[in-house]
Amino acid sequence: MTKILYVEDEPFLGKIVKESLESRNFEVKMVADGNLVLKAFEQFKPDICVLDVMLPNKDGYTIGNEIRQLKPALPIIFLTAKTQTDDVLKGFQSGGNDYIRKPFSMEELIVRINNLLLLLNSKGVTPTGSIILGKYEFLPQKYELRLNDNCRKLSHRETELLKIFTENRNFTVNRKEILMKIWGDDSFFNSRNLDVYITKLRDYLKEDETLELMTIKGVGYHFTTPTV
């Protein structure tokens, strides 16, 4: 049974969401106080976390960062009443994989939970080794990116960069980590090269609006892909 750590300080909403999730065969641990989340996390050992942003004593962003330090691959969904783009970016920067704006439907929350768990387990890799990215098919072994009958040949570095993003889809990747892995150092010249490659990849993937390669200022990049 999938275990969900659900952090919400609104009792009425929390009761509805918890009971709805449990009716779908999820095991749910609900916490209302930000200061109590880490203890509950360590004891409960969840498969996924659903965190409200506005909480007493410690906000969801801080909790997300703390959980990400303890378990880097654990999926985190933020629940927020905020609508500003900066708040969304802050959520990704704080370790979030996805976010849902309040008010939300239970169907939407359950779909997003299931899809994040599916992405974590499968990474969208087909039996032939190709990777499905929305409308695209990425074949790293052949240095190819396909869209219907169109095939784009990729350079070695374009392929390596796209591999990093596909392997970490819906997670934030540190800019320096990318530079060290692909170029071997994080010099100013290589950093500018990375900017060029990011622009190229965005152009290559522009035919599918559900794919988004976001710049997280001061941190790196967050590649969001459609749910499976």
C-alpha positions, 0 to 999 in steps of 0.5 A, a space after each residue: 500500500 502506498 504511504 502518503 505523508 499529508 501536511 495540512 493545517 486546515 482541519 476540515 479540508 484535511 479530513 476530506 482529503 485524508 478520507 478520500 485518499 484512504 478510500 482509494 487504498 492509500 495509507 495516509 499520515 496527516 500532520 498539521 504542524 510544520 514542526 512535527 513533520 520531520 519526526 512523522 516523516 522519519 517514523 512513517 517512511 512515506 512513498 510520497 509527500 503532499 505538503 501545504 505551503 502555508 503552515 504554522 511554525 514551519 512553511 512547506 518550502 522549508 519542509 520540502 528542502 529538509 525532506 529532499 536532504 534526507 531522501 533526494 528521490 522522494 516525490 513531493 507535491 506542494 499545495 498552494 493558494 498562491 498563483 504567482 510564478 515566483 511561488 511556483 519556482 520557489 516550490 521547485 527550488 525547494 525540492 518539489 516535483 509538482 504543485 497544485 493550486 487550491 481549490 483542487 479536485 481529489 481526482 486531480 490530486 490522485 492522478 498527480 500522485 499516481 503519475 509521479 510514482 509511475 515516473 519515479 518507477 519507470 522513467 518512461 523508458 520503453 523496452 527498446 531503450 527509447 524514452 518517451 517525452 510527451 509527443 517525442 521519442 528520445 533515442 540516446 543510443 542513436 543520438 536521435 529525437 523523433 517527433 512523428 515521422 521527423 527525426 532530429 540528429 543530436 550532438 553528443 553534448 545535446 544528447 548527454 544534456 537531454 539524458 540528464 534532464 530525462 533521468 531527473 524529470 520533475 526534479 531540479 538539477 543543479 547547474 554546476 552539476 551539469 557543467 561538471 558532468 558534461 564539460 568537466 569544469 564550471 568555467 565562465 566559457 563553459 557556462 555560456 556554452 550551457 546557455 546555448 545548449 539549453 536554448 537549443 533544447 527548448 527549441 527542439 522540444 517546442 512542438 509539445 507545450 506540455 514539456 517545459 525546461 524551467 530556469 531556477 535562478 541561482 540553482 539550475 533547471 527543472 524539466 517538467 514532462 506530462 504525466 503518463 
